[in-house]
Amino acid sequence: MTKDSAIVSRAVADFLRHLRERNSSPHTIKAYSGDLAEFSSYAGVRGWGDIDHIAIRGFLSRLYDKGLGKTSVARALAAVRSLYRWLAQEGVVEQNPAKLVATPKLPKKLPRVPTIEEMNSVLDGQMPDVAAFPERDLLMLELLYGCGIRNSELTGINLEDIRLSAEAILIRGKGKKERYVPFGGSVKGALAAYLPARQATLAEVRKNTAALLINQRGGRLTTRSVGRIIKRIAVAKGLSPDVHPHTLRHAFGTHMLEEGADLRAIQELLGHERLATTQRYTQLSMKHVLQVYDQTHPRAK
């Protein structure tokens, strides 16, 4: 291959375009854009044949020298591995040298998951005064915790995606994958209270939209707004200020597992491609079991 300073940067641009076409998460694309721009800069005029695992270790060293932590360096390495996987699929390279580079060891930090009692205290009773649109905000909480969906999946729900008779919602997940997620009586009740309020808001601002969840101007709710609203309500209800929409997804998986749900069923409901991702909830559940043991068993004290 002829050496050309644009070889890596061109490939990175094509790879990012491929991710957008696959409907990858905007957060993933943003993170990969920054990490792979650094990699392009480091690669310089080298061609693919000149970039081996030693060169990639050099790239990681450069990131450490810039003051990046282990989590950021691990993410950059994951981005480079993904780039090489795609290059191999496109027939550009035969080997993935990034696979030979060890991922930096990260401290195992399990997210703090609210207990079932804490979640019930948030969802039961009146919405706090900080809830600007109480019917909508309760429905958001019920959907995130009751269906275990991602923030981006929540804001992407359209009114026509609700199958009331089947008590299920069509969810568009990562990579344009679709799945039906069931919902129970709590979500059904929250929907019944919200839909008339939604219609009244749209009539007042003289707008129409396909979106299920709207702001007070009649537009589709954004993921950033959802995060802000969830945190505000959680704090007002006595939960930790580090609660965010994904916390409720974790709570969904953990509580179902604690109540005896099958791991494969949880995988299906959460839309996880790999069972290994779902198995993190086993760790979360085990942490809870150990806490209960330490607090209650007479020989543990």
C-alpha positions as protocol buffer text, in pm:
chain_id: "A"
residue {
  index: 1
  type: MET
  ca { x: 0 y: 0 z: 0 }
}
residue {
  index: 2
  type: THR
  ca { x: 133 y: 345 z: -89 }
}
residue {
  index: 3
  type: LYS
  ca { x: 207 y: 560 z: 208 }
}
residue {
  index: 4
  type: ASP
  ca { x: -36 y: 846 z: 232 }
}
residue {
  index: 5
  type: SER
  ca { x: -94 y: 1070 z: 531 }
}
residue {
  index: 6
  type: ALA
  ca { x: -470 y: 1042 z: 473 }
}
residue {
  index: 7
  type: ILE
  ca { x: -493 y: 658 z: 479 }
}
residue {
  index: 8
  type: VAL
  ca { x: -591 y: 628 z: 847 }
}
residue {
  index: 9
  type: SER
  ca { x: -798 y: 947 z: 865 }
}
residue {
  index: 10
  type: ARG
  ca { x: -995 y: 847 z: 552 }
}
residue {
  index: 11
  type: ALA
  ca { x: -1062 y: 503 z: 698 }
}
residue {
  index: 12
  type: VAL
  ca { x: -1175 y: 659 z: 1027 }
}
residue {
  index: 13
  type: ALA
  ca { x: -1420 y: 888 z: 843 }
}
residue {
  index: 14
  type: ASP
  ca { x: -1561 y: 588 z: 649 }
}
residue {
  index: 15
  type: PHE
  ca { x: -1589 y: 383 z: 970 }
}
residue {
  index: 16
  type: LEU
  ca { x: -1777 y: 660 z: 1153 }
}
residue {
  index: 17
  type: ARG
  ca { x: -2011 y: 695 z: 854 }
}
residue {
  index: 18
  type: HIS
  ca { x: -2071 y: 318 z: 874 }
}
residue {
  index: 19
  type: LEU
  ca { x: -2162 y: 351 z: 1245 }
}
residue {
  index: 20
  type: ARG
  ca { x: -2411 y: 630 z: 1171 }
}
residue {
  index: 21
  type: GLU
  ca { x: -2572 y: 421 z: 898 }
}
residue {
  index: 22
  type: ARG
  ca { x: -2606 y: 133 z: 1145 }
}
residue {
  index: 23
  type: ASN
  ca { x: -2785 y: 370 z: 1385 }
}
residue {
  index: 24
  type: SER
  ca { x: -2517 y: 326 z: 1653 }
}
residue {
  index: 25
  type: SER
  ca { x: -2554 y: 524 z: 1976 }
}
residue {
  index: 26
  type: PRO
  ca { x: -2469 y: 896 z: 1934 }
}
residue {
  index: 27
  type: HIS
  ca { x: -2259 y: 866 z: 2253 }
}
residue {
  index: 28
  type: THR
  ca { x: -2055 y: 582 z: 2100 }
}
residue {
  index: 29
  type: ILE
  ca { x: -2001 y: 777 z: 1777 }
}
residue {
  index: 30
  type: LYS
  ca { x: -1896 y: 1089 z: 1967 }
}
residue {
  index: 31
  type: ALA
  ca { x: -1649 y: 894 z: 2184 }
}
residue {
  index: 32
  type: TYR
  ca { x: -1505 y: 700 z: 1888 }
}
residue {
  index: 33
  type: SER
  ca { x: -1469 y: 1023 z: 1687 }
}
residue {
  index: 34
  type: GLY
  ca { x: -1241 y: 1176 z: 1952 }
}
residue {
  index: 35
  type: ASP
  ca { x: -1041 y: 860 z: 2020 }
}
residue {
  index: 36
  type: LEU
  ca { x: -989 y: 775 z: 1652 }
}
residue {
  index: 37
  type: ALA
  ca { x: -892 y: 1135 z: 1569 }
}
residue {
  index: 38
  type: GLU
  ca { x: -612 y: 1091 z: 1825 }
}
residue {
  index: 39
  type: PHE
  ca { x: -519 y: 759 z: 1664 }
}
residue {
  index: 40
  type: SER
  ca { x: -509 y: 918 z: 1315 }
}
residue {
  index: 41
  type: SER
  ca { x: -283 y: 1193 z: 1446 }
}
residue {
  index: 42
  type: TYR
  ca { x: -53 y: 936 z: 1609 }
}
residue {
  index: 43
  type: ALA
  ca { x: -42 y: 713 z: 1298 }
}
residue {
  index: 44
  type: GLY
  ca { x: 71 y: 1005 z: 1083 }
}
residue {
  index: 45
  type: VAL
  ca { x: 200 y: 888 z: 742 }
}
residue {
  index: 46
  type: ARG
  ca { x: 214 y: 519 z: 833 }
}
residue {
  index: 47
  type: GLY
  ca { x: 22 y: 266 z: 629 }
}
residue {
  index: 48
  type: TRP
  ca { x: -166 y: -28 z: 784 }
}
residue {
  index: 49
  type: GLY
  ca { x: 131 y: -258 z: 732 }
}
residue {
  index: 50
  type: ASP
  ca { x: 345 y: -30 z: 949 }
}
residue {
  index: 51
  type: ILE
  ca { x: 107 y: -29 z: 1247 }
}
residue {
  index: 52
  type: ASP
  ca { x: 166 y: -334 z: 1466 }
}
residue {
  index: 53
  type: HIS
  ca { x: 77 y: -409 z: 1829 }
}
residue {
  index: 54
  type: ILE
  ca { x: 393 y: -230 z: 1948 }
}
residue {
  index: 55
  type: ALA
  ca { x: 286 y: 85 z: 1765 }
}
residue {
  index: 56
  type: ILE
  ca { x: -60 y: 60 z: 1927 }
}
residue {
  index: 57
  type: ARG
  ca { x: 102 y: 25 z: 2270 }
}
residue {
  index: 58
  type: GLY
  ca { x: 293 y: 342 z: 2183 }
}
residue {
  index: 59
  type: PHE
  ca { x: -40 y: 510 z: 2108 }
}
residue {
  index: 60
  type: LEU
  ca { x: -172 y: 413 z: 2452 }
}
residue {
  index: 61
  type: SER
  ca { x: 150 y: 544 z: 2614 }
}
residue {
  index: 62
  type: ARG
  ca { x: 95 y: 875 z: 2439 }
}
residue {
  index: 63
  type: LEU
  ca { x: -256 y: 893 z: 2586 }
}
residue {
  index: 64
  type: TYR
  ca { x: -118 y: 823 z: 2936 }
}
residue {
  index: 65
  type: ASP
  ca { x: 143 y: 1097 z: 2881 }
}
residue {
  index: 66
  type: LYS
  ca { x: -140 y: 1337 z: 2801 }
}
residue {
  index: 67
  type: GLY
  ca { x: -286 y: 1265 z: 3145 }
}
residue {
  index: 68
  type: LEU
  ca { x: -570 y: 1031 z: 3044 }
}
residue {
  index: 69
  type: GLY
  ca { x: -687 y: 778 z: 3301 }
}
residue {
  index: 70
  type: LYS
  ca { x: -720 y: 401 z: 3257 }
}
residue {
  index: 71
  type: THR
  ca { x: -1091 y: 419 z: 3169 }
}
residue {
  index: 72
  type: SER
  ca { x: -1030 y: 668 z: 2887 }
}
residue {
  index: 73
  type: VAL
  ca { x: -731 y: 468 z: 2754 }
}
residue {
  index: 74
  type: ALA
  ca { x: -935 y: 144 z: 2762 }
}
residue {
  index: 75
  type: ARG
  ca { x: -1212 y: 317 z: 2567 }
}
residue {
  index: 76
  type: ALA
  ca { x: -960 y: 441 z: 2306 }
}
residue {
  index: 77
  type: LEU
  ca { x: -823 y: 88 z: 2266 }
}
residue {
  index: 78
  type: ALA
  ca { x: -1179 y: -44 z: 2220 }
}
residue {
  index: 79
  type: ALA
  ca { x: -1233 y: 216 z: 1948 }
}
residue {
  index: 80
  type: VAL
  ca { x: -915 y: 108 z: 1765 }
}
residue {
  index: 81
  type: ARG
  ca { x: -1017 y: -259 z: 1792 }
}
residue {
  index: 82
  type: SER
  ca { x: -1359 y: -179 z: 1646 }
}
residue {
  index: 83
  type: LEU
  ca { x: -1197 y: 15 z: 1362 }
}
residue {
  index: 84
  type: TYR
  ca { x: -973 y: -284 z: 1278 }
}
residue {
  index: 85
  type: ARG
  ca { x: -1266 y: -528 z: 1295 }
}
residue {
  index: 86
  type: TRP
  ca { x: -1448 y: -318 z: 1037 }
}
residue {
  index: 87
  type: LEU
  ca { x: -1133 y: -287 z: 822 }
}
residue {
  index: 88
  type: ALA
  ca { x: -1104 y: -669 z: 825 }
}
residue {
  index: 89
  type: GLN
  ca { x: -1468 y: -704 z: 717 }
}
residue {
  index: 90
  type: GLU
  ca { x: -1398 y: -459 z: 433 }
}
residue {
  index: 91
  type: GLY
  ca { x: -1092 y: -660 z: 328 }
}
residue {
  index: 92
  type: VAL
  ca { x: -849 y: -374 z: 397 }
}
residue {
  index: 93
  type: VAL
  ca { x: -644 y: -560 z: 662 }
}
residue {
  index: 94
  type: GLU
  ca { x: -594 y: -926 z: 750 }
}
residue {
  index: 95
  type: GLN
  ca { x: -481 y: -889 z: 1111 }
}
residue {
  index: 96
  type: ASN
  ca { x: -607 y: -691 z: 1410 }
}
residue {
  index: 97
  type: PRO
  ca { x: -292 y: -590 z: 1601 }
}
residue {
  index: 98
  type: ALA
  ca { x: -505 y: -417 z: 1865 }
}
residue {
  index: 99
  type: LYS
  ca { x: -621 y: -763 z: 1982 }
}
residue {
  index: 100
  type: LEU
  ca { x: -264 y: -834 z: 2096 }
}
residue {
  index: 101
  type: VAL
  ca { x: -265 y: -530 z: 2327 }
}
residue {
  index: 102
  type: ALA
  ca { x: -394 y: -593 z: 2679 }
}
residue {
  index: 103
  type: THR
  ca { x: -679 y: -374 z: 2802 }
}
residue {
  index: 104
  type: PRO
  ca { x: -579 y: -159 z: 3103 }
}
residue {
  index: 105
  type: LYS
  ca { x: -708 y: -320 z: 3424 }
}
residue {
  index: 106
  type: LEU
  ca { x: -994 y: -116 z: 3559 }
}
residue {
  index: 107
  type: PRO
  ca { x: -1125 y: -115 z: 3916 }
}
residue {
  index: 108
  type: LYS
  ca { x: -1449 y: -316 z: 3932 }
}
residue {
  index: 109
  type: LYS
  ca { x: -1714 y: -66 z: 4024 }
}
residue {
  index: 110
  type: LEU
  ca { x: -2071 y: -193 z: 4036 }
}
residue {
  index: 111
  type: PRO
  ca { x: -2339 y: 73 z: 4007 }
}
residue {
  index: 112
  type: ARG
  ca { x: -2543 y: 150 z: 4318 }
}
residue {
  index: 113
  type: VAL
  ca { x: -2892 y: 20 z: 4246 }
}
residue {
  index: 114
  type: PRO
  ca { x: -3193 y: 148 z: 4443 }
}
residue {
  index: 115
  type: THR
  ca { x: -3374 y: -122 z: 4639 }
}
residue {
  index: 116
  type: ILE
  ca { x: -3723 y: -242 z: 4548 }
}
residue {
  index: 117
  type: GLU
  ca { x: -3856 y: -46 z: 4848 }
}
residue {
  index: 118
  type: GLU
  ca { x: -3680 y: 271 z: 4732 }
}
residue {
  index: 119
  type: MET
  ca { x: -3822 y: 235 z: 4381 }
}
residue {
  index: 120
  type: ASN
  ca { x: -4171 y: 182 z: 4519 }
}
residue {
  index: 121
  type: SER
  ca { x: -4136 y: 497 z: 4732 }
}
residue {
  index: 122
  type: VAL
  ca { x: -4044 y: 696 z: 4419 }
}
residue {
  index: 123
  type: LEU
  ca { x: -4327 y: 559 z: 4205 }
}
residue {
  index: 124
  type: ASP
  ca { x: -4604 y: 548 z: 4464 }
}
residue {
  index: 125
  type: GLY
  ca { x: -4779 y: 859 z: 4591 }
}
residue {
  index: 126
  type: GLN
  ca { x: -4782 y: 1206 z: 4443 }
}
residue {
  index: 127
  type: MET
  ca { x: -4515 y: 1341 z: 4210 }
}
residue {
  index: 128
  type: PRO
  ca { x: -4306 y: 1608 z: 4390 }
}
residue {
  index: 129
  type: ASP
  ca { x: -4350 y: 1981 z: 4321 }
}
residue {
  index: 130
  type: VAL
  ca { x: -4034 y: 1980 z: 4105 }
}
residue {
  index: 131
  type: ALA
  ca { x: -4220 y: 1771 z: 3844 }
}
residue {
  index: 132
  type: ALA
  ca { x: -4320 y: 2030 z: 3582 }
}
residue {
  index: 133
  type: PHE
  ca { x: -4540 y: 1779 z: 3391 }
}
residue {
  index: 134
  type: PRO
  ca { x: -4633 y: 1521 z: 3659 }
}
residue {
  index: 135
  type: GLU
  ca { x: -4833 y: 1281 z: 3438 }
}
residue {
  index: 136
  type: ARG
  ca { x: -4552 y: 1260 z: 3183 }
}
residue {
  index: 137
  type: ASP
  ca { x: -4278 y: 1238 z: 3445 }
}
residue {
  index: 138
  type: LEU
  ca { x: -4449 y: 948 z: 3625 }
}
residue {
  index: 139
  type: LEU
  ca { x: -4490 y: 764 z: 3293 }
}
residue {
  index: 140
  type: MET
  ca { x: -4119 y: 815 z: 3219 }
}
residue {
  index: 141
  type: LEU
  ca { x: -4022 y: 663 z: 3554 }
}
residue {
  index: 142
  type: GLU
  ca { x: -4267 y: 374 z: 3509 }
}
residue {
  index: 143
  type: LEU
  ca { x: -4134 y: 297 z: 3158 }
}
residue {
  index: 144
  type: LEU
  ca { x: -3765 y: 315 z: 3254 }
}
residue {
  index: 145
  type: TYR
  ca { x: -3809 y: 94 z: 3560 }
}
residue {
  index: 146
  type: GLY
  ca { x: -4109 y: -112 z: 3445 }
}
residue {
  index: 147
  type: CYS
  ca { x: -3967 y: -198 z: 3100 }
}
residue {
  index: 148
  type: GLY
  ca { x: -3590 y: -165 z: 3154 }
}
residue {
  index: 149
  type: ILE
  ca { x: -3544 y: 43 z: 2839 }
}
residue {
  index: 150
  type: ARG
  ca { x: -3256 y: 276 z: 2755 }
}
residue {
  index: 151
  type: ASN
  ca { x: -3295 y: 654 z: 2766 }
}
residue {
  index: 152
  type: SER
  ca { x: -3256 y: 678 z: 2385 }
}
residue {
  index: 153
  type: GLU
  ca { x: -3518 y: 403 z: 2342 }
}
residue {
  index: 154
  type: LEU
  ca { x: -3756 y: 589 z: 2572 }
}
residue {
  index: 155
  type: THR
  ca { x: -3738 y: 917 z: 2380 }
}
residue {
  index: 156
  type: GLY
  ca { x: -3771 y: 728 z: 2050 }
}
residue {
  index: 157
  type: ILE
  ca { x: -4111 y: 577 z: 2135 }
}
residue {
  index: 158
  type: ASN
  ca { x: -4394 y: 697 z: 1912 }
}
residue {
  index: 159
  type: LEU
  ca { x: -4759 y: 691 z: 2009 }
}
residue {
  index: 160
  type: GLU
  ca { x: -4827 y: 421 z: 1747 }
}
residue {
  index: 161
  type: ASP
  ca { x: -4565 y: 194 z: 1910 }
}
residue {
  index: 162
  type: ILE
  ca { x: -4791 y: 138 z: 2212 }
}
residue {
  index: 163
  type: ARG
  ca { x: -4994 y: -182 z: 2178 }
}
residue {
  index: 164
  type: LEU
  ca { x: -5245 y: -131 z: 2459 }
}
residue {
  index: 165
  type: SER
  ca { x: -5445 y: -449 z: 2394 }
}
residue {
  index: 166
  type: ALA
  ca { x: -5127 y: -662 z: 2396 }
}
residue {
  index: 167
  type: GLU
  ca { x: -4974 y: -459 z: 2684 }
}
residue {
  index: 168
  type: ALA
  ca { x: -4647 y: -428 z: 2490 }
}
residue {
  index: 169
  type: ILE
  ca { x: -4435 y: -152 z: 2334 }
}
residue {
  index: 170
  type: LEU
  ca { x: -4231 y: -170 z: 2016 }
}
residue {
  index: 171
  type: ILE
  ca { x: -3879 y: -59 z: 2110 }
}
residue {
  index: 172
  type: ARG
  ca { x: -3612 y: 43 z: 1859 }
}
residue {
  index: 173
  type: GLY
  ca { x: -3279 y: -49 z: 2009 }
}
residue {
  index: 174
  type: LYS
  ca { x: -2915 y: -31 z: 1907 }
}
residue {
  index: 175
  type: GLY
  ca { x: -2826 y: -110 z: 1548 }
}
residue {
  index: 176
  type: LYS
  ca { x: -3186 y: -61 z: 1429 }
}
residue {
  index: 177
  type: LYS
  ca { x: -3291 y: -377 z: 1615 }
}
residue {
  index: 178
  type: GLU
  ca { x: -3655 y: -388 z: 1719 }
}
residue {
  index: 179
  type: ARG
  ca { x: -3811 y: -580 z: 2007 }
}
residue {
  index: 180
  type: TYR
  ca { x: -4143 y: -587 z: 2188 }
}
residue {
  index: 181
  type: VAL
  ca { x: -4128 y: -517 z: 2560 }
}
residue {
  index: 182
  type: PRO
  ca { x: -4426 y: -601 z: 2782 }
}
residue {
  index: 183
  type: PHE
  ca { x: -4564 y: -360 z: 3040 }
}
residue {
  index: 184
  type: GLY
  ca { x: -4781 y: -409 z: 3345 }
}
residue {
  index: 185
  type: GLY
  ca { x: -5066 y: -238 z: 3524 }
}
residue {
  index: 186
  type: SER
  ca { x: -4852 y: 47 z: 3662 }
}
residue {
  index: 187
  type: VAL
  ca { x: -4741 y: 156 z: 3314 }
}
residue {
  index: 188
  type: LYS
  ca { x: -5096 y: 113 z: 3184 }
}
residue {
  index: 189
  type: GLY
  ca { x: -5231 y: 337 z: 3460 }
}
residue {
  index: 190
  type: ALA
  ca { x: -4962 y: 600 z: 3398 }
}
residue {
  index: 191
  type: LEU
  ca { x: -5042 y: 594 z: 3024 }
}
residue {
  index: 192
  type: ALA
  ca { x: -5413 y: 643 z: 3095 }
}
residue {
  index: 193
  type: ALA
  ca { x: -5336 y: 953 z: 3304 }
}
residue {
  index: 194
  type: TYR
  ca { x: -5077 y: 1096 z: 3062 }
}
residue {
  index: 195
  type: LEU
  ca { x: -5241 y: 1058 z: 2719 }
}
residue {
  index: 196
  type: PRO
  ca { x: -5525 y: 1310 z: 2784 }
}
residue {
  index: 197
  type: ALA
  ca { x: -5269 y: 1554 z: 2935 }
}
residue {
  index: 198
  type: ARG
  ca { x: -5049 y: 1508 z: 2627 }
}
residue {
  index: 199
  type: GLN
  ca { x: -5343 y: 1579 z: 2395 }
}
residue {
  index: 200
  type: ALA
  ca { x: -5435 y: 1890 z: 2593 }
}
residue {
  index: 201
  type: THR
  ca { x: -5076 y: 2021 z: 2575 }
}
residue {
  index: 202
  type: LEU
  ca { x: -5059 y: 1967 z: 2198 }
}
residue {
  index: 203
  type: ALA
  ca { x: -5396 y: 2138 z: 2149 }
}
residue {
  index: 204
  type: GLU
  ca { x: -5281 y: 2435 z: 2358 }
}
residue {
  index: 205
  type: VAL
  ca { x: -4959 y: 2487 z: 2159 }
}
residue {
  index: 206
  type: ARG
  ca { x: -5133 y: 2391 z: 1832 }
}
residue {
  index: 207
  type: LYS
  ca { x: -4888 y: 2121 z: 1741 }
}
residue {
  index: 208
  type: ASN
  ca { x: -4898 y: 1758 z: 1641 }
}
residue {
  index: 209
  type: THR
  ca { x: -4625 y: 1498 z: 1679 }
}
residue {
  index: 210
  type: ALA
  ca { x: -4571 y: 1123 z: 1657 }
}
residue {
  index: 211
  type: ALA
  ca { x: -4364 y: 1127 z: 1979 }
}
residue {
  index: 212
  type: LEU
  ca { x: -4512 y: 966 z: 2290 }
}
residue {
  index: 213
  type: LEU
  ca { x: -4317 y: 1184 z: 2534 }
}
residue {
  index: 214
  type: ILE
  ca { x: -4332 y: 1556 z: 2468 }
}
residue {
  index: 215
  type: ASN
  ca { x: -4209 y: 1874 z: 2634 }
}
residue {
  index: 216
  type: GLN
  ca { x: -4443 y: 2159 z: 2723 }
}
residue {
  index: 217
  type: ARG
  ca { x: -4384 y: 2319 z: 2382 }
}
residue {
  index: 218
  type: GLY
  ca { x: -4509 y: 2006 z: 2206 }
}
residue {
  index: 219
  type: GLY
  ca { x: -4170 y: 1882 z: 2086 }
}
residue {
  index: 220
  type: ARG
  ca { x: -4017 y: 1537 z: 2137 }
}
residue {
  index: 221
  type: LEU
  ca { x: -3842 y: 1504 z: 2472 }
}
residue {
  index: 222
  type: THR
  ca { x: -3462 y: 1477 z: 2448 }
}
residue {
  index: 223
  type: THR
  ca { x: -3240 y: 1228 z: 2635 }
}
residue {
  index: 224
  type: ARG
  ca { x: -3069 y: 1520 z: 2812 }
}
residue {
  index: 225
  type: SER
  ca { x: -3405 y: 1650 z: 2939 }
}
residue {
  index: 226
  type: VAL
  ca { x: -3501 y: 1300 z: 3058 }
}
residue {
  index: 227
  type: GLY
  ca { x: -3175 y: 1273 z: 3256 }
}
residue {
  index: 228
  type: ARG
  ca { x: -3231 y: 1611 z: 3418 }
}
residue {
  index: 229
  type: ILE
  ca { x: -3595 y: 1534 z: 3508 }
}
residue {
  index: 230
  type: ILE
  ca { x: -3518 y: 1187 z: 3650 }
}
residue {
  index: 231
  type: LYS
  ca { x: -3237 y: 1322 z: 3871 }
}
residue {
  index: 232
  type: ARG
  ca { x: -3454 y: 1609 z: 3999 }
}
residue {
  index: 233
  type: ILE
  ca { x: -3744 y: 1379 z: 4094 }
}
residue {
  index: 234
  type: ALA
  ca { x: -3516 y: 1111 z: 4243 }
}
residue {
  index: 235
  type: VAL
  ca { x: -3349 y: 1367 z: 4472 }
}
residue {
  index: 236
  type: ALA
  ca { x: -3686 y: 1514 z: 4572 }
}
residue {
  index: 237
  type: LYS
  ca { x: -3803 y: 1161 z: 4661 }
}
residue {
  index: 238
  type: GLY
  ca { x: -3495 y: 1095 z: 4877 }
}
residue {
  index: 239
  type: LEU
  ca { x: -3273 y: 897 z: 4639 }
}
residue {
  index: 240
  type: SER
  ca { x: -2904 y: 961 z: 4570 }
}
residue {
  index: 241
  type: PRO
  ca { x: -2822 y: 1252 z: 4333 }
}
residue {
  index: 242
  type: ASP
  ca { x: -2620 y: 1012 z: 4116 }
}
residue {
  index: 243
  type: VAL
  ca { x: -2944 y: 846 z: 3993 }
}
residue {
  index: 244
  type: HIS
  ca { x: -2989 y: 872 z: 3616 }
}
residue {
  index: 245
  type: PRO
  ca { x: -3211 y: 691 z: 3360 }
}
residue {
  index: 246
  type: HIS
  ca { x: -2966 y: 399 z: 3322 }
}
residue {
  index: 247
  type: THR
  ca { x: -2985 y: 344 z: 3701 }
}
residue {
  index: 248
  type: LEU
  ca { x: -3350 y: 250 z: 3658 }
}
residue {
  index: 249
  type: ARG
  ca { x: -3256 y: 5 z: 3380 }
}
residue {
  index: 250
  type: HIS
  ca { x: -3004 y: -155 z: 3617 }
}
residue {
  index: 251
  type: ALA
  ca { x: -3271 y: -167 z: 3888 }
}
residue {
  index: 252
  type: PHE
  ca { x: -3511 y: -341 z: 3646 }
}
residue {
  index: 253
  type: GLY
  ca { x: -3259 y: -617 z: 3567 }
}
residue {
  index: 254
  type: THR
  ca { x: -3135 y: -658 z: 3923 }
}
residue {
  index: 255
  type: HIS
  ca { x: -3478 y: -671 z: 4084 }
}
residue {
  index: 256
  type: MET
  ca { x: -3611 y: -919 z: 3828 }
}
residue {
  index: 257
  type: LEU
  ca { x: -3313 y: -1145 z: 3893 }
}
residue {
  index: 258
  type: GLU
  ca { x: -3359 y: -1115 z: 4270 }
}
residue {
  index: 259
  type: GLU
  ca { x: -3723 y: -1215 z: 4229 }
}
residue {
  index: 260
  type: GLY
  ca { x: -3625 y: -1529 z: 4036 }
}
residue {
  index: 261
  type: ALA
  ca { x: -3642 y: -1429 z: 3668 }
}
residue {
  index: 262
  type: ASP
  ca { x: -3443 y: -1634 z: 3417 }
}
residue {
  index: 263
  type: LEU
  ca { x: -3125 y: -1463 z: 3293 }
}
residue {
  index: 264
  type: ARG
  ca { x: -3210 y: -1537 z: 2927 }
}
residue {
  index: 265
  type: ALA
  ca { x: -3552 y: -1373 z: 2966 }
}
residue {
  index: 266
  type: ILE
  ca { x: -3387 y: -1064 z: 3120 }
}
residue {
  index: 267
  type: GLN
  ca { x: -3140 y: -1058 z: 2828 }
}
residue {
  index: 268
  type: GLU
  ca { x: -3432 y: -1056 z: 2583 }
}
residue {
  index: 269
  type: LEU
  ca { x: -3620 y: -783 z: 2769 }
}
residue {
  index: 270
  type: LEU
  ca { x: -3314 y: -558 z: 2797 }
}
residue {
  index: 271
  type: GLY
  ca { x: -3218 y: -612 z: 2433 }
}
residue {
  index: 272
  type: HIS
  ca { x: -2866 y: -729 z: 2516 }
}
residue {
  index: 273
  type: GLU
  ca { x: -2685 y: -891 z: 2225 }
}
residue {
  index: 274
  type: ARG
  ca { x: -2457 y: -1094 z: 2453 }
}
residue {
  index: 275
  type: LEU
  ca { x: -2555 y: -1286 z: 2765 }
}
residue {
  index: 276
  type: ALA
  ca { x: -2225 y: -1174 z: 2925 }
}
residue {
  index: 277
  type: THR
  ca { x: -2364 y: -819 z: 2939 }
}
residue {
  index: 278
  type: THR
  ca { x: -2673 y: -941 z: 3123 }
}
residue {
  index: 279
  type: GLN
  ca { x: -2458 y: -1144 z: 3362 }
}
residue {
  index: 280
  type: ARG
  ca { x: -2342 y: -820 z: 3522 }
}
residue {
  index: 281
  type: TYR
  ca { x: -2677 y: -823 z: 3699 }
}
residue {
  index: 282
  type: THR
  ca { x: -2574 y: -1148 z: 3866 }
}
residue {
  index: 283
  type: GLN
  ca { x: -2287 y: -954 z: 4023 }
}
residue {
  index: 284
  type: LEU
  ca { x: -2524 y: -678 z: 4132 }
}
residue {
  index: 285
  type: SER
  ca { x: -2767 y: -928 z: 4277 }
}
residue {
  index: 286
  type: MET
  ca { x: -2488 y: -1118 z: 4455 }
}
residue {
  index: 287
  type: LYS
  ca { x: -2368 y: -792 z: 4612 }
}
residue {
  index: 288
  type: HIS
  ca { x: -2718 y: -743 z: 4752 }
}
residue {
  index: 289
  type: VAL
  ca { x: -2730 y: -1103 z: 4881 }
}
residue {
  index: 290
  type: LEU
  ca { x: -2393 y: -1060 z: 5057 }
}
residue {
  index: 291
  type: GLN
  ca { x: -2515 y: -738 z: 5222 }
}
residue {
  index: 292
  type: VAL
  ca { x: -2828 y: -916 z: 5348 }
}
residue {
  index: 293
  type: TYR
  ca { x: -2614 y: -1205 z: 5477 }
}
residue {
  index: 294
  type: ASP
  ca { x: -2374 y: -972 z: 5659 }
}
residue {
  index: 295
  type: GLN
  ca { x: -2660 y: -781 z: 5819 }
}
residue {
  index: 296
  type: THR
  ca { x: -2880 y: -1076 z: 5920 }
}
residue {
  index: 297
  type: HIS
  ca { x: -2689 y: -1402 z: 5971 }
}
residue {
  index: 298
  type: PRO
  ca { x: -2595 y: -1452 z: 6338 }
}
residue {
  index: 299
  type: ARG
  ca { x: -2252 y: -1598 z: 6248 }
}
residue {
  index: 300
  type: ALA
  ca { x: -2170 y: -1314 z: 6009 }
}
residue {
  index: 301
  type: LYS
  ca { x: -2167 y: -1048 z: 6279 }
}
